[in-house]
């Protein structure tokens, strides 16, 4: 940077350039040593740092940060860039996107994701990079003998992706609890029904008050049909019980009906 800081920018300034603007007005100027429209993009060798360290390397940016960075070769005579950092590496994802200004190809945009650890067993993170390079950057960079420099400048946009999975889990937490409680209540009722004896005498039913569904006037309650079917599971599950009509023929002194 040439000394201009975010404090010298006009009030309310927001930096939301398009891909074309980043290439034409910033990266092209940086590569040809011309001043940029606003000197808010610092020069940082970002591969020497982990992504969470980069926001402190610039005075501008809240949710995304921009940097001019050189790229080094992974191998002395190769053209692949070295994307390893202190704690991990940047891995390319998807296909490169061509950037045009009118009908002229001016640059290429590459998307990368940061992984902690070492390949191929790194752990994926939410840190994302968009790397912009000039279309003519395929030409070998002028370098001294033995230098690992691949090209002088690329423009990188860094940001951290928000995780939507956690938000959805939080929203679904309460409905899941309610459904679980409802199922537990239904299971308790079913267990109570299953505790009914499978065989009994009418005297036993009267003593234990299992004939609540049968009204005193001899009429039949439909809920008793459900209890009978539930209690006889495993005996004759396919035989539907018939309505029961009771008469008060019980003789107290003999104990008979």
N, C-alpha and C positions, 0 to 999 in steps of 0.2 A: 504494500500500500504506500501511497505517496504522502500520507499524513492526514488525509481527510478521514474523519471519524463519523460515527452515527450521530454524535451530538451536533455536528455541523450541518446535518441534513434538514430540510424544511419540515416544520411541524406537520404531522399527519402523513409523513412519507411512508409508502408501502412498496415493497419490492416484489412484484409478481410478474416477471418477464416471461414471454413465450419462449419455446425452444429456439425459434428463429432468431429472436432478439438476443438470446444468450450467445448464440454462435456469431452473429453478424456484428453486434455492437460491443461485445465483451471479449469473447475468446479470440476473435480476429485481431482486435486491437492489442490484446495482451501479447499475442504471438508476434506482432510486428512492432512492438514497443511504442504503441500509440496510447494516449490517455483514454480511459474508459469514460462513458457518460457520467458515472458516479463511482468514486473509488471506495467501494464498500466490500469488495471481494479480496480477501487477503491471500497471500502466497504461502502455502503450507504444503510440506511434503507429507500428505495425509496418511501414507502407508507406514509412517513411523509412529502412528498413534492409533489407539482403538477408537471406535466411533463415538463413544460416550465422552471421550476427552476433547473432541473437536469443537463443541460449542464454546469452550473457554478460549479457543484460538482466534475468535472473531468478536468484534464489537457490535455486529449487526445480525439480527435473526432471533426468532423466538421458537417457532415450530419447525423451521428448516434453515439450513446454513449452506453458504456457497463458498467454494475455495478454488483457487488456481493451484494446480499441483503438477509437478513433473512425474514422469513414469520411468521406471527402470526396467531393464530386461530381466527375465527369469533365468535365461541362459546366455552366456557370453555372445554366441553367434545367432541367437534366435530372435524372433519378433514378438514372442509372448510376453506380456507385462508381468512383473512380480507383484502379486496382490496380497502377500502375507503381511500381517501386522504383529504387534507384540503378543496379543492373546488369541488371535484367530486369523481369518482370511476372508476376503471378499470373493463371492462366487457369482459368475454371470448367470442370469436367468432370462428366458425368452429369447427373442431374436432382436438384432440391432434395428433401430429405426432411422431411416434416412431423413435428414432435415433439409428442406428446400427454402430458398428465398426466390419467390417467383417460380421460374422453371429451372433455376440453377441449384445443383446440389452443393450445399455449403458445409454440411457436417453430418455426424453420426451420433446417435444417442444409444447408450448401452445401460441396461438395468442390472444391478447387482444386489445380492443379499449377504449380510455379514454372518459368518459362522464362528462360534467359539471353538477353540481346539485346533487340531490339525487334520487335514484331509486324509482319508475320505470319511472320517468319523466325527466331524464337527457337529456342534449343536446349533441349529438355526435360531436366529434372533429376530427381533422386529426392526432392526436397523436396515435402511434401504439407501442405496446410492444410485443416482443418475449421472453417468459419466458422458460428457460431451467432448468430442474430438473433431478437429477439422477434417474435411474430406481429403485434403492433400497430405494428411499426416502419415499416409502409408510410406512416404519417402523417408529414407534413413535420415535420422537427425545427425547434424554435424557434431562429431564428438572426437575426443582425444583417443589415442590408442589405449586400449584396455578399459575404457569407460563403459559402464553398464547403462548409460542413459539411452532410453528408447525414443522418447520425444520430450520436448521442452515443457509444453503446457497442455493440460486438459482442464476442463472446467467441471467441477463436481458439485452436485447438489445432494446434501445429506439430510435425512429426516428419519423419525422413528414412527413406524406404523402402529396405529391403535389396534388393540386386540378386541374384536367384536365377540369372540366366544365367551369371554368372562361376563360381558354385559348380558348376553342372552341367558347364561346360567343363573345370574342373579334374578332376572325377571321371572324365570320359571321356577324359582325356589319355592315360593309360597304355594302356588297351585299344586306342586308335587306333594307338599306336606299335607294339604287338605285332602287330596286323593288318598294318600297313605292312611290318614286317620279314618276316612270313611270306610276303606277296605278292612281296617282293623276292627271297626265297630261291627261290620257285617259278619266278620269271621267269629267274633264273640257270640253273636246271636245264633250262628249256625252251630257253634260248639255246644251251646246250651240246649239246642234242639237234639243234638246227637247224643246227649247224656240221658235221654229218655230210655227206659228199659224196653227191650224188644218184645218181651212177653210179660203180661200182667193179667191179674184178675180185675173184674169190675169193682170189687171191693177195694182193691189197692188204688185204683184210679180215683175213687171217691175220697178215700182217706188222704191222698196226696194232692187233691184238688187239680188233677190233670184234665178234668172235664169242664174247665172254665168256658170253653167255646160253646158248650151245650147249655142252653138257657134253661131256667127253671120251668118254663112252660112247655118244654119238650121240643122247641124249635132248634134248628141246626145252624151253627155259625160256619162260614166257609173257611175261616182260618184253621179250624180243626182238621180239615182235609189236608192242609199243608203240613200240620204236625204229624199226622198219621203217616203221610208219605215220607217225611224226613226221618221219622223214628224207625221205619221199616226198611231203610236202605240196607241192601245186602240180603234181604229175605225174599220179598217179592216186589222188586222195584217197578215192574211193568204192569202191576195190577192196581188200578185206580180204586181208591176206597170209595164206598158208597155212603150217602148221608145216614146218620144214625138217629133213630128215634127212641127215646128213653121213656119208660113208664115207671112210675113210682110203686113197684111191687115188692120193695124190700121190707121184710118182716123183721123187726128189731129183736123180738124175743127168740126167734129160731135161728137167725143168721143166714137165712136162705132167701132166694128170689122166687 
